[in-house]
Amino acid sequence: MRSTGLQSSAPHPGGNHSHQIAPADDRWINVQEVCARTDRHRATIYRMIADGHFPAGKLRRGRRTWWLSTVLAWMDEESDAPPT
């Protein structure tokens, strides 16, 4: 079993976000789904990874993938961050 420390059954401390999923619903997602969920272009995602501002995910069978829960947790953190 995989544990990321990012999932919790408790409400998100920053407010009522709908980005949490049950651990049983977690799955690997590809860059196309990451782009669709984050509303960012593929190049932007990879640039953010290089800059340390987005989870790197994992190479599986030559393709980069992410746990859905990791991307959703990043989205929650991003929405709670104060504007720069």
N, CA and C atoms as a LAMMPS dump frame, in Angstrom:
ITEM: TIMESTEP
0
ITEM: NUMBER OF ATOMS
252
ITEM: BOX BOUNDS ff ff ff
-5.0000000000000000e+02 5.0000000000000000e+02
-5.0000000000000000e+02 5.0000000000000000e+02
-5.0000000000000000e+02 5.0000000000000000e+02
ITEM: ATOMS id mol type element x y z
1 1 1 N 0.843 -1.181 0
2 1 2 C 0 0 0
3 1 3 C 0.885 1.241 0
4 2 1 N 0.464 2.263 -0.696
5 2 2 C 1.229 3.487 -0.854
6 2 3 C 0.69 4.542 0.098
7 3 1 N 1.596 5.25 0.732
8 3 2 C 1.198 6.349 1.604
9 3 3 C 1.976 7.593 1.208
10 4 1 N 1.261 8.683 0.921
11 4 2 C 1.929 9.918 0.535
12 4 3 C 1.885 10.962 1.632
13 5 1 N 1.021 10.745 2.629
14 5 2 C 0.87 11.758 3.659
15 5 3 C 0.004 12.914 3.185
16 6 1 N -0.492 12.848 1.948
17 6 2 C -1.288 13.941 1.401
18 6 3 C -2.786 13.706 1.548
19 7 1 N -3.169 12.479 1.831
20 7 2 C -4.589 12.183 1.927
21 7 3 C -5.027 12.21 3.382
22 8 1 N -6.223 12.647 3.593
23 8 2 C -6.756 12.696 4.93
24 8 3 C -8.262 12.66 4.839
25 9 1 N -8.879 12.029 5.813
26 9 2 C -10.334 12.041 5.828
27 9 3 C -10.858 13.309 6.487
28 10 1 N -9.987 14.063 7.133
29 10 2 C -10.386 15.319 7.762
30 10 3 C -10.581 16.389 6.698
31 11 1 N -11.443 17.357 6.971
32 11 2 C -11.622 18.453 6.007
33 11 3 C -10.313 19.192 5.781
34 12 1 N -10.162 19.756 4.625
35 12 2 C -8.959 20.526 4.29
36 12 3 C -8.91 21.747 5.189
37 13 1 N -7.752 22.039 5.793
38 13 2 C -7.675 23.166 6.723
39 13 3 C -7.943 24.522 6.092
40 14 1 N -7.762 24.645 4.781
41 14 2 C -7.951 25.927 4.134
42 14 3 C -9.388 26.218 3.747
43 15 1 N -10.28 25.257 3.915
44 15 2 C -11.664 25.494 3.535
45 15 3 C -12.308 24.239 3.004
46 16 1 N -13.461 24.396 2.418
47 16 2 C -14.222 23.262 1.92
48 16 3 C -13.909 23.046 0.45
49 17 1 N -12.915 22.212 0.154
50 17 2 C -12.522 21.925 -1.22
51 17 3 C -13.072 20.58 -1.635
52 18 1 N -13.375 20.441 -2.899
53 18 2 C -13.925 19.186 -3.401
54 18 3 C -12.864 18.317 -4.042
55 19 1 N -11.587 18.586 -3.788
56 19 2 C -10.521 17.858 -4.448
57 19 3 C -10.11 16.587 -3.74
58 20 1 N -10.716 16.237 -2.638
59 20 2 C -10.313 15.035 -1.933
60 20 3 C -11.04 13.833 -2.498
61 21 1 N -10.325 12.714 -2.525
62 21 2 C -10.909 11.471 -3.007
63 21 3 C -10.634 10.379 -1.991
64 22 1 N -11.433 9.346 -2.043
65 22 2 C -11.2 8.194 -1.182
66 22 3 C -9.961 7.455 -1.668
67 23 1 N -9.157 6.917 -0.766
68 23 2 C -7.95 6.189 -1.185
69 23 3 C -8.243 5.099 -2.213
70 24 1 N -9.377 4.463 -2.126
71 24 2 C -9.72 3.4 -3.082
72 24 3 C -9.941 3.951 -4.491
73 25 1 N -10.227 5.245 -4.6
74 25 2 C -10.464 5.873 -5.906
75 25 3 C -9.196 6.467 -6.512
76 26 1 N -8.087 6.421 -5.771
77 26 2 C -6.84 6.968 -6.281
78 26 3 C -6.356 6.112 -7.453
79 27 1 N -5.737 6.773 -8.423
80 27 2 C -5.246 6.058 -9.609
81 27 3 C -4.154 6.878 -10.259
82 28 1 N -3.393 6.23 -11.148
83 28 2 C -2.372 6.931 -11.925
84 28 3 C -3.059 7.735 -13.023
85 29 1 N -2.594 8.954 -13.261
86 29 2 C -3.112 9.758 -14.371
87 29 3 C -1.937 10.219 -15.226
88 30 1 N -2.209 10.459 -16.497
89 30 2 C -1.155 10.877 -17.426
90 30 3 C -1.14 12.405 -17.549
91 31 1 N -0.188 12.896 -18.332
92 31 2 C -0.008 14.345 -18.448
93 31 3 C -1.231 15.016 -19.081
94 32 1 N -1.921 14.321 -19.974
95 32 2 C -3.117 14.928 -20.578
96 32 3 C -4.179 15.196 -19.518
97 33 1 N -4.359 14.255 -18.6
98 33 2 C -5.354 14.477 -17.551
99 33 3 C -4.874 15.53 -16.557
100 34 1 N -3.579 15.552 -16.276
101 34 2 C -3.033 16.595 -15.403
102 34 3 C -3.31 17.969 -16.01
103 35 1 N -3.059 18.105 -17.312
104 35 2 C -3.306 19.382 -17.99
105 35 3 C -4.782 19.76 -17.924
106 36 1 N -5.657 18.802 -18.136
107 36 2 C -7.092 19.083 -18.107
108 36 3 C -7.543 19.498 -16.706
109 37 1 N -7.051 18.811 -15.693
110 37 2 C -7.468 19.11 -14.322
111 37 3 C -6.902 20.43 -13.808
112 38 1 N -5.681 20.762 -14.199
113 38 2 C -5.033 21.978 -13.687
114 38 3 C -5.242 23.181 -14.602
115 39 1 N -5.754 22.95 -15.787
116 39 2 C -5.952 24 -16.797
117 39 3 C -4.622 24.664 -17.151
118 40 1 N -3.594 23.821 -17.281
119 40 2 C -2.269 24.302 -17.679
120 40 3 C -1.77 23.475 -18.849
121 41 1 N -0.967 24.088 -19.685
122 41 2 C -0.405 23.431 -20.859
123 41 3 C 0.687 22.45 -20.428
124 42 1 N 0.899 21.424 -21.23
125 42 2 C 1.92 20.415 -20.962
126 42 3 C 3.295 21.047 -20.689
127 43 1 N 3.698 21.991 -21.523
128 43 2 C 5.004 22.641 -21.344
129 43 3 C 5.071 23.367 -20.006
130 44 1 N 3.97 23.965 -19.593
131 44 2 C 3.927 24.658 -18.308
132 44 3 C 4.096 23.675 -17.168
133 45 1 N 3.439 22.529 -17.256
134 45 2 C 3.568 21.496 -16.223
135 45 3 C 5.029 21.076 -16.091
136 46 1 N 5.682 20.77 -17.219
137 46 2 C 7.074 20.323 -17.165
138 46 3 C 8.017 21.435 -16.699
139 47 1 N 7.727 22.674 -17.036
140 47 2 C 8.534 23.795 -16.55
141 47 3 C 8.362 23.941 -15.031
142 48 1 N 7.144 23.777 -14.557
143 48 2 C 6.89 23.864 -13.118
144 48 3 C 7.59 22.726 -12.368
145 49 1 N 7.641 21.543 -12.971
146 49 2 C 8.375 20.429 -12.359
147 49 3 C 9.848 20.8 -12.25
148 50 1 N 10.415 21.311 -13.331
149 50 2 C 11.837 21.684 -13.342
150 50 3 C 12.142 22.764 -12.304
151 51 1 N 11.185 23.66 -12.084
152 51 2 C 11.37 24.747 -11.119
153 51 3 C 11.027 24.326 -9.687
154 52 1 N 10.543 23.087 -9.515
155 52 2 C 10.185 22.592 -8.192
156 52 3 C 8.831 23.068 -7.699
157 53 1 N 7.956 23.5 -8.615
158 53 2 C 6.644 24.029 -8.228
159 53 3 C 5.492 23.08 -8.522
160 54 1 N 5.811 21.875 -8.977
161 54 2 C 4.777 20.881 -9.263
162 54 3 C 5.366 19.513 -8.975
163 55 1 N 4.567 18.58 -8.466
164 55 2 C 5.081 17.232 -8.183
165 55 3 C 5.655 16.581 -9.443
166 56 1 N 6.787 15.917 -9.286
167 56 2 C 7.474 15.32 -10.437
168 56 3 C 6.783 14.08 -10.969
169 57 1 N 5.967 13.435 -10.173
170 57 2 C 5.342 12.208 -10.631
171 57 3 C 6.378 11.096 -10.739
172 58 1 N 6.074 10.113 -11.569
173 58 2 C 6.948 8.954 -11.699
174 58 3 C 6.944 8.481 -13.142
175 59 1 N 8.103 8.068 -13.62
176 59 2 C 8.167 7.471 -14.952
177 59 3 C 7.731 6.021 -14.851
178 60 1 N 6.702 5.677 -15.592
179 60 2 C 6.196 4.308 -15.648
180 60 3 C 6.101 3.913 -17.116
181 61 1 N 6.836 2.884 -17.486
182 61 2 C 6.846 2.412 -18.877
183 61 3 C 7.191 3.538 -19.852
184 62 1 N 8.12 4.384 -19.44
185 62 2 C 8.587 5.457 -20.306
186 62 3 C 7.692 6.684 -20.362
187 63 1 N 6.646 6.706 -19.572
188 63 2 C 5.725 7.854 -19.553
189 63 3 C 5.603 8.388 -18.132
190 64 1 N 5.524 9.705 -18.009
191 64 2 C 5.376 10.321 -16.695
192 64 3 C 3.919 10.228 -16.273
193 65 1 N 3.717 9.772 -15.035
194 65 2 C 2.374 9.655 -14.479
195 65 3 C 2.385 10.206 -13.055
196 66 1 N 1.21 10.52 -12.575
197 66 2 C 1.032 11.061 -11.231
198 66 3 C -0.111 10.321 -10.559
199 67 1 N -0.036 10.214 -9.24
200 67 2 C -1.201 9.765 -8.501
201 67 3 C -2.214 10.907 -8.535
202 68 1 N -3.451 10.592 -8.796
203 68 2 C -4.507 11.598 -8.826
204 68 3 C -4.539 12.372 -7.51
205 69 1 N -4.398 11.685 -6.394
206 69 2 C -4.437 12.355 -5.083
207 69 3 C -3.321 13.393 -4.936
208 70 1 N -2.156 13.123 -5.526
209 70 2 C -1.045 14.062 -5.448
210 70 3 C -1.364 15.346 -6.207
211 71 1 N -1.947 15.209 -7.389
212 71 2 C -2.312 16.38 -8.197
213 71 3 C -3.422 17.168 -7.506
214 72 1 N -4.412 16.47 -6.953
215 72 2 C -5.5 17.161 -6.265
216 72 3 C -5 17.89 -5.02
217 73 1 N -4.068 17.277 -4.294
218 73 2 C -3.491 17.941 -3.125
219 73 3 C -2.719 19.19 -3.547
220 74 1 N -1.972 19.102 -4.648
221 74 2 C -1.25 20.271 -5.149
222 74 3 C -2.246 21.372 -5.515
223 75 1 N -3.355 21.003 -6.151
224 75 2 C -4.365 21.989 -6.535
225 75 3 C -4.943 22.683 -5.304
226 76 1 N -5.196 21.918 -4.236
227 76 2 C -5.698 22.516 -3.001
228 76 3 C -4.683 23.481 -2.406
229 77 1 N -3.41 23.078 -2.373
230 77 2 C -2.369 23.952 -1.851
231 77 3 C -2.26 25.218 -2.686
232 78 1 N -2.346 25.067 -3.988
233 78 2 C -2.251 26.212 -4.915
234 78 3 C -3.409 27.18 -4.678
235 79 1 N -4.605 26.666 -4.465
236 79 2 C -5.756 27.535 -4.271
237 79 3 C -5.73 28.24 -2.908
238 80 1 N -5 27.645 -1.941
239 80 2 C -4.888 28.259 -0.619
240 80 3 C -3.748 29.255 -0.519
241 81 1 N -2.85 29.249 -1.492
242 81 2 C -1.676 30.125 -1.451
243 81 3 C -2.095 31.58 -1.657
244 82 1 N -1.467 32.487 -0.915
245 82 2 C -1.793 33.896 -1.124
246 82 3 C -1.273 34.364 -2.492
247 83 1 N -1.935 35.312 -3.107
248 83 2 C -1.469 35.813 -4.419
249 83 3 C -0.067 36.385 -4.292
250 84 1 N 0.725 36.227 -5.348
251 84 2 C 2.093 36.755 -5.334
252 84 3 C 2.185 38.05 -6.086
